[in-house]
Amino acid sequence: MTAKSASPGPVSRLGMLTPSSNTALEPLTCAMAADMPNVSAHFARFGVTQIGLSAAALGQFDNERLLEAAGLLADARVDVIAWNGTSAAWLGFERDEELCAAITARTGIQACTCILAYRELFETWGLRKIGLVTPYSDDVQDKIMTNWDTDRFSCSAERHLGGARDNFSFAEVTEDEIADMVRDVAKAGCDAVAIVCTNLKGSAIAPALERELGIPVLDSISVTLWKSLVLAGRDPSALAAWGGPFKDIRRTN
């Protein structure tokens, strides 16, 4: 068998900062990126095992720990470094703004994050009522809803699994369970559904749910890849079959 040669065009290397206990985002990101020629994803892990509001849990997201991992990605001469995690959903948007600036200052590489990309999509697409779906505990969910209560958008409905704070366990939530939560918030009324957690397997089911519900379903892993492609100068609409952020509702509705 003769291997296929790469299509002509620029090579884009996308760097992803990844929670150490995460098992969902890497295979899903690579599956999506495989549909674009000359795009590759590269991952640097740092320690994250629990999600909560305790000092120990919050300390996992200290910027210096992410910056160390970003430095390793810079060795691969990536075109963009993305924080492929959702901690700023409960820590606040400004936390990721500071992180992006710090990554670029240290590495000279442009940076983005999942949560800032969500905000950009909500505001650019005029999505005011957001249905929030997560696997998180009650207190974390409440914190996200408070942070996302802005003058441009807010959470009009929510579903979360509650209880578990073990990040590894989130990847064991089935696609059927995720889909049921998405359907529940859609029934409650919203302009779009945000599946917030980069260790939930929402990317693959988003297109079918969008066709069923008639609203955007924005999964965290897809949202991070979308913004990474934009910063790398690639057209994300090439992945429109994956739905969500790749299918710009301003052009398709």
C-alpha positions, -999 to +999 in steps of 0.1 A: +000+000+000+013+034-010+009+061+016-010+092+005+012+123+002+001+155+021-019+180+002+001+211-008-002+242+014+011+255+047+017+232+076-001+243+108+010+228+142-015+234+170-003+233+206-027+222+233-022+225+270-039+195+284-050+184+319-031+153+329-061+132+338-079+140+305-085+112+280-112+127+258-097+158+241-067+143+224-084+116+204-113+139+195-090+168+185-069+145+163-100+130+147-113+164+137-079+178+127-073+147+105-100+161+082-078+191+073-046+187+053-013+197+069-028+203+103-015+185+134-022+188+171+005+185+198-002+181+235+016+190+267+001+178+300+003+193+334-012+179+367-050+182+370-069+154+388-098+172+406-123+199+398-136+220+427-133+252+445-109+241+473-075+257+475-059+225+463-082+222+433-078+258+423-040+257+428-037+231+400-044+260+375-016+283+387-004+301+356+032+291+362+023+254+358+007+261+325+035+283+314+060+255+320+039+232+298+036+260+272+074+263+271+076+226+261+051+231+233+072+260+220+100+236+215+078+220+188+076+254+170+038+253+171+018+281+155-006+286+184-008+275+220-043+268+233-053+262+269-077+232+262-094+234+295-123+252+311-110+265+345-117+301+336-154+293+335-153+293+373-122+314+378-133+342+355-125+354+320-098+377+332-078+346+343-075+334+308-068+368+294-038+370+317-027+335+308-028+343+270-007+374+275+018+355+297+021+326+272+029+350+244+053+370+265+072+339+274+072+320+241+065+346+214+036+324+202+000+335+200-023+320+225-060+312+230-083+294+254-115+274+254-134+298+276-123+330+258-133+313+225-168+306+239-172+342+249-161+353+214-186+330+197-215+340+220-209+377+214-200+375+177-230+353+169-254+372+192-262+342+214-277+356+245-294+327+262-269+298+268-279+263+279-251+251+301-242+214+303-213+201+325-203+172+346-193+195+375-204+198+411-231+221+423-208+248+436-187+248+404-218+250+383-231+279+403-198+298+399-199+293+361-234+306+359-225+337+380-194+344+358-215+340+326-242+364+337-230+393+316-247+421+297-242+402+265-252+367+275-262+345+304-272+309+312-309+305+307-309+268+315-285+243+330-279+206+336-249+191+354-241+157+369-230+170+403-211+151+430-180+138+413-149+160+414-126+134+398-116+148+364-107+113+351-143+101+356-158+128+334-145+110+303-166+079+313-199+099+309-216+083+279-226+102+248-262+092+255-260+109+289-245+140+274-271+141+247-300+138+272-286+168+291-283+188+259-319+180+250-331+190+285-316+225+283-328+229+248-364+222+259-360+248+286-352+274+260-318+287+248-301+301+217-273+276+219-260+248+242-225+249+256-211+215+266-184+228+290-156+203+299-128+192+277-130+157+292-166+151+280-171+134+246-195+159+231-178+168+198-188+137+178-225+140+188-229+177+183-238+176+146-267+152+151-280+171+180-279+204+161-300+188+133-324+175+159-327+206+180-322+234+154-297+253+176-259+254+178-243+228+201-209+241+211-186+215+226-155+226+245-130+205+225-145+217+192-145+253+204-108+252+213-099+237+180-120+263+161-101+292+177-067+275+173-074+271+135-085+307+133-053+320+149-032+296+127-048+312+096-068+282+086-104+282+075-124+263+102-154+259+079-134+230+063-147+211+094-183+221+090-194+185+091-184+185+127-210+212+134-208+235+163-183+264+159-171+252+125-205+259+110-209+296+112-246+303+119-242+338+104-236+321+070-259+291+073-291+304+090 
